């Protein structure tokens, strides 16, 4: 059953009928090895936001896939700046998606992981205080947690002076969190790319020219180009393209 704006596969093997959630889940399914998947939405001219927020680029098809990606991951990884700016709430799923997770041997909710180099975090923010699963904060050895943070989250220290992302991912894998979904922001994406840790990019292209001003989906220090082959192209009837690029 298809709900909302129809989504069809353009490549490979074009589909004539809209894809239902079961078919979409199969296209974006879990891997049989550890994977870091990054999910972003962009305008046609490369903007990461409209009026400062990604919501201005996101429509129903993007939100539909966004929800399925959250359903299939073990942990949702986000940079502290994006976490604060976008006002993250507790990561919750509806009953249908929780049932899918139970049927596939997963915890009912993915674990929220916040990457922070300063620990400028508010333990009272709903994403911490109302979390159905205890969140994790990845930081480094030179930070001090604010009062109350360790009451609502596990603080993992990886690296000195800056977060060692490779060590942080290894810590998550050791906790059984092997299917990781990163929702940004651009500086975290850039750092993960520089460390050659990105296995997959799910990119929604909104049919919108945002104009000059907004940044790109990636930011930070210069890094070598990384080849990421195209795996599928989906199109929604409102003109949105949904691309999936992944390593072999």
Secondary structure, DSSP 8 states (H G I E B T S, - for coil): ---SS-EEEEESS--SS---HHHHHHHT---SS-EEEEEEEEETT--S-BTTBGGGT--HHHHHHHHHHHHH-SEEEEEHHHHHHTT-------HHHHHHHHHTT--SS-EEEEE-SS----TTSHHHHT-SS-EEEEE-TT----TTHHHHEEEEE-SSSS--HHHHHHHHHHTT--EEEE---HHHHHHHHHTT---EEEEEEES----SSS--S--SS--------EEEEEEETTS-EEEEEE--
